[in-house]
């Protein structure tokens, strides 16, 4: 059985789950809390980050590599990545930009907003993790939060600096959709749509996410206003539509023995 090491709330981990489930690949998820995830990642052959997929074919320690792995099991018309070399380079560049820009900015923005919401943050964050990790993180939350802020480079300027970065990413995606295309790279769902939707999940809190995310009604008012405004943009509407229509859609059923 494949093993997928995750932090439950991580949008990069959601990206990996989505690709594996879409391709009909069975796996056992092993969720962990922040800080502890660094230990289990390295023990499994990863780089101290999650997701890490441990499969018979090897260890895949980046979400983009897990998407490529899932694609191996699909016929070309169903794959996330195009066969044409030029189209593949364009998609790889778009996905890389989203991974390096929207992903970190959205993550920092949500942590910065939720730092003061300790009870809600822990209830959301710790879904499915081992009981002892849940207890440890609750006990050591101030220390863990200081570590998270240092590693992710969260500062008092984060909200002011990263909200414009998130909005810029949404603007770029909205511009791509302005010609009426149904998906980011043309006529079919691709790695670009999956990557954008999954990473945008951090700031859109879609109901179809793999764990229960708190909705705007129970979030701080400033954050709730940002979420509602981003949801109303063409890019936000596209991401929510991808979650609604594609998140739990399998294009290949699991093999039976």
Secondary structure, 3 states (H helix, E strand, C coil): CEEEEECCCCHHHHHHHHHHHHCCCCEEEEECCCCHHHHHHHHCCCCCCCCEEEECCEEECCHHHHHHHHHCCCCHHHCCCCCCHHHHHHHHHHHHHHHHCHHHHHHHHHHHHHCCCHHHHHHHHCCCCCHHHHHHHHHCHHHHHHHHHHHHCCCCCHHHHHHHHHHHHHHHHHHHHCCCCCECCECCCCHHHHHHHHHHHHHHCCCCCCCCCCCHHHCCHHHHHHHHHHHHCHHHHHHHHHHHHHCCCCCCCCCCC
